[in-house]
Amino acid sequence: MGKKKTILDLVQMKQRGEKASWVTAYDFPMASFAEQAGIDMILVGDSLGMVVLGYEGTVPVTMDDCIAHSQAVRRGAPNTFIIGDMPFGSYQVSDEEAVRNACRFLKEADTDAIKLEGGRRVLSRIKAISDAGILVFGHIGLTPQSSGQLGGFKAQGRTVESARELIKDALAIQEAGAGALLLEAVPPELTAYIANKLTIPVYSIGAGLPCDGQLIICGDMLGLFQAFTPKFVKKYANVAEIITKAFEEYIADVKGEKFPEDKHVYHITDAPEAFEALFKEFE
């Protein structure tokens, strides 16, 4: 098992052209699998609202939800760089509240960084959290928490005007003190320009290849989350099909009295006569 990455490692990876791999995880088993595989980073994303908690979006997710899941992920991946995702409402009110909630991730869940959505409109939050000594990952492009303002889950930066605004956001986020930036659902041409323009690592989720690494939602890549599959997802497994089949086989075994078999039960150690006498006591 390799040594846990630091932000210095991530910057050096960018400088030498080595791509960083990261994935979302929300619980102990998934985090442990990712760490065993050698993942560079894990994001405890507010996507847990849809993937784990069954909400239609990320907005209902609370700080307590994120902290509890981040704690489980840290237990599962003690040697992996972990980013806690600031949920909707945890940083919008004030710089002070944003810092307080960001501190919770480090103090209660031992994360290495936090991520928050938004460009120039959240610069004071990024600066305040960074000034408090907490590593910040920015996130622009398709930002699910504000999808209502964007008109839904739509790709961004596809026109010159939209791309210009994202470039301004990216530069401002770096200037405000963020240590890395995530681009979501933007054209690869724009991703390449921003990644080359910024000195901090720039990562992609649905933003193409030319950047410093890739993020993917674990439920999407494993075929666990079946409500919808974004265009930018590559499925590496269809776990839902395997799990459903296992449940079907279990149900059939129970109804057909094929489970449990003799090898699945614990047998008495005293003589059968002793148990017969015991049962008679209660007649």
Beta strands, then each sheet from edge to edge (+ up, - down):
strand 1: 20-24
strand 2: 41-44
strand 3: 81-85
strand 4: 113-115
strand 5: 136-141
strand 6: 180-184
strand 7: 202-205
strand 8: 213-216
sheet 1: 7+ 6+ 5+ 4+ 3+ 2+ 1+ 8+
end
